[in-house]
Amino acid sequence: MQLGYCREIAASSGGKYYPIADLTSRAVHDIVIQERERELLSSLQALRKTGLEKRAERNIKNLLEGKSFLFFLPSY
């Protein structure tokens, strides 16, 4: 695979291109850690959003049915 092709793949997928000369074992380790942290943060944000949406839907349903409910907003 040509390096130019790899650069195109990285650019088109929103990723980052790393020159082969810069990829020491430490650099690869750091890249993997950064990517893993970014994925975990993204997953947590998606879960938080999903949880808030479900809570809001439940509260709206209870309100429409005339039931009392408590609505808590998380602090960030």
Backbone as CSV, one residue per row, in Angstrom:
resi,resn,N_x,N_y,N_z,CA_x,CA_y,CA_z,C_x,C_y,C_z
1,MET,0.852,-1.172,0.000,0.000,0.000,0.000,0.897,1.235,0.000
2,GLN,0.590,2.176,-0.806,1.397,3.387,-0.892,1.018,4.354,0.224
3,LEU,2.016,5.058,0.708,1.752,6.008,1.794,0.777,7.096,1.383
4,GLY,0.861,7.538,0.151,-0.078,8.555,-0.318,-1.510,8.064,-0.230
5,TYR,-1.722,6.796,-0.536,-3.048,6.202,-0.454,-3.521,6.192,1.000
6,CYS,-2.636,5.847,1.918,-2.991,5.848,3.340,-3.390,7.247,3.799
7,ARG,-2.672,8.239,3.305,-2.976,9.626,3.662,-4.372,9.993,3.176
8,GLU,-4.722,9.548,1.959,-6.051,9.822,1.408,-7.136,9.141,2.234
9,ILE,-6.884,7.912,2.643,-7.860,7.187,3.473,-8.072,7.931,4.790
10,ALA,-6.988,8.331,5.423,-7.097,9.047,6.702,-7.863,10.349,6.530
11,ALA,-7.551,11.079,5.485,-8.215,12.368,5.262,-9.696,12.196,4.966
12,SER,-10.036,11.204,4.174,-11.440,11.026,3.791,-12.283,10.445,4.917
13,SER,-11.651,9.756,5.866,-12.414,9.158,6.959,-12.435,10.038,8.201
14,GLY,-11.832,11.214,8.106,-11.801,12.099,9.265,-10.724,11.722,10.256
15,GLY,-9.875,10.792,9.866,-8.802,10.357,10.751,-7.567,11.215,10.618
16,LYS,-6.521,10.780,11.254,-5.270,11.522,11.224,-4.204,10.648,10.578
17,TYR,-3.391,11.253,9.755,-2.317,10.543,9.078,-1.033,10.703,9.882
18,TYR,-0.354,9.596,10.137,0.908,9.616,10.856,2.012,9.117,9.927
19,PRO,3.025,9.938,9.654,4.132,9.484,8.809,4.827,8.280,9.438
20,ILE,5.188,7.315,8.635,5.781,6.069,9.111,7.044,6.333,9.918
21,ALA,7.812,7.344,9.539,9.056,7.649,10.253,8.796,8.105,11.687
22,ASP,7.611,8.611,11.967,7.278,9.109,13.306,6.682,8.038,14.210
23,LEU,6.461,6.848,13.690,5.744,5.832,14.457,6.693,4.934,15.242
24,THR,7.216,5.469,16.324,7.983,4.657,17.261,6.983,3.855,18.093
25,SER,7.469,2.889,18.844,6.544,2.094,19.666,5.831,2.984,20.683
26,ARG,6.530,3.971,21.215,5.914,4.889,22.179,4.842,5.746,21.507
27,ALA,5.135,6.209,20.286,4.162,7.034,19.559,2.905,6.230,19.246
28,VAL,3.085,4.974,18.834,1.926,4.120,18.543,1.113,3.912,19.814
29,HIS,1.778,3.661,20.929,1.087,3.486,22.208,0.277,4.732,22.559
30,ASP,0.899,5.904,22.433,0.207,7.160,22.743,-0.995,7.389,21.830
31,ILE,-0.845,7.059,20.557,-1.946,7.213,19.600,-3.109,6.312,19.987
32,VAL,-2.793,5.064,20.337,-3.842,4.108,20.724,-4.570,4.600,21.971
33,ILE,-3.833,5.080,22.954,-4.451,5.591,24.186,-5.354,6.781,23.876
34,GLN,-4.874,7.717,23.059,-5.684,8.888,22.706,-6.959,8.488,21.983
35,GLU,-6.842,7.551,21.045,-8.021,7.111,20.295,-9.008,6.396,21.211
36,ARG,-8.503,5.572,22.106,-9.374,4.848,23.034,-10.110,5.832,23.936
37,GLU,-9.391,6.822,24.456,-10.031,7.828,25.310,-11.088,8.610,24.545
38,ARG,-10.795,8.943,23.295,-11.762,9.680,22.475,-13.023,8.835,22.244
39,GLU,-12.841,7.533,21.975,-13.996,6.649,21.767,-14.809,6.497,23.041
40,LEU,-14.137,6.352,24.185,-14.855,6.220,25.455,-15.644,7.481,25.783
41,LEU,-15.034,8.632,25.568,-15.732,9.894,25.820,-16.949,10.029,24.921
42,SER,-16.784,9.668,23.670,-17.899,9.730,22.729,-19.021,8.788,23.159
43,SER,-18.657,7.583,23.608,-19.662,6.618,24.072,-20.392,7.132,25.301
44,LEU,-19.649,7.712,26.237,-20.280,8.247,27.444,-21.224,9.394,27.117
45,GLN,-20.827,10.249,26.190,-21.696,11.356,25.796,-22.971,10.829,25.148
46,ALA,-22.858,9.784,24.343,-24.037,9.194,23.711,-24.952,8.576,24.762
47,LEU,-24.374,7.893,25.750,-25.181,7.294,26.815,-25.878,8.366,27.637
48,ARG,-25.168,9.442,27.945,-25.762,10.533,28.726,-26.942,11.122,27.978
49,LYS,-26.768,11.360,26.704,-27.838,11.940,25.897,-29.031,10.996,25.855
50,THR,-28.766,9.718,25.645,-29.840,8.732,25.592,-30.589,8.686,26.919
51,GLY,-29.861,8.714,28.025,-30.494,8.683,29.339,-31.371,9.895,29.577
52,LEU,-30.897,11.062,29.183,-31.689,12.278,29.359,-32.934,12.261,28.485
53,GLU,-32.794,11.767,27.263,-33.949,11.701,26.371,-35.006,10.758,26.926
54,LYS,-34.586,9.616,27.442,-35.545,8.665,28.006,-36.254,9.262,29.212
55,ARG,-35.494,9.953,30.057,-36.091,10.574,31.241,-37.093,11.648,30.831
56,ALA,-36.731,12.450,29.846,-37.635,13.506,29.377,-38.909,12.909,28.789
57,GLU,-38.772,11.852,27.992,-39.953,11.197,27.413,-40.858,10.653,28.512
58,ARG,-40.267,10.047,29.525,-41.051,9.486,30.631,-41.777,10.602,31.382
59,ASN,-41.091,11.715,31.619,-41.713,12.835,32.327,-42.842,13.461,31.520
60,ILE,-42.659,13.596,30.224,-43.719,14.142,29.363,-44.923,13.214,29.363
61,LYS,-44.670,11.912,29.277,-45.764,10.935,29.295,-46.534,11.035,30.613
62,ASN,-45.820,11.113,31.724,-46.474,11.234,33.028,-47.282,12.520,33.130
63,LEU,-46.744,13.609,32.605,-47.452,14.887,32.633,-48.744,14.802,31.828
64,LEU,-48.670,14.202,30.642,-49.855,14.073,29.794,-50.910,13.170,30.422
65,GLU,-50.464,12.211,31.217,-51.400,11.306,31.887,-51.879,11.872,33.222
66,GLY,-51.437,13.072,33.548,-51.878,13.706,34.787,-51.169,13.198,36.025
67,LYS,-50.106,12.468,35.861,-49.352,11.959,37.005,-48.321,13.001,37.425
68,SER,-48.034,12.994,38.710,-46.977,13.899,39.173,-45.624,13.249,38.892
69,PHE,-44.641,14.069,38.758,-43.307,13.541,38.482,-42.265,14.520,38.993
70,LEU,-41.096,14.013,39.154,-39.959,14.841,39.533,-39.024,14.904,38.343
71,PHE,-38.534,16.062,38.066,-37.629,16.220,36.933,-36.328,16.814,37.452
72,PHE,-35.283,16.060,37.352,-33.974,16.515,37.793,-33.092,16.742,36.585
73,LEU,-32.443,17.883,36.565,-31.464,18.156,35.517,-30.080,17.902,36.092
74,PRO,-29.274,17.147,35.392,-27.920,16.901,35.897,-27.081,18.170,35.802
75,SER,-26.158,18.302,36.712,-25.244,19.447,36.639,-23.963,18.989,35.973
76,TYR,-23.474,19.800,35.080,-22.242,19.461,34.361,-21.148,20.398,34.746
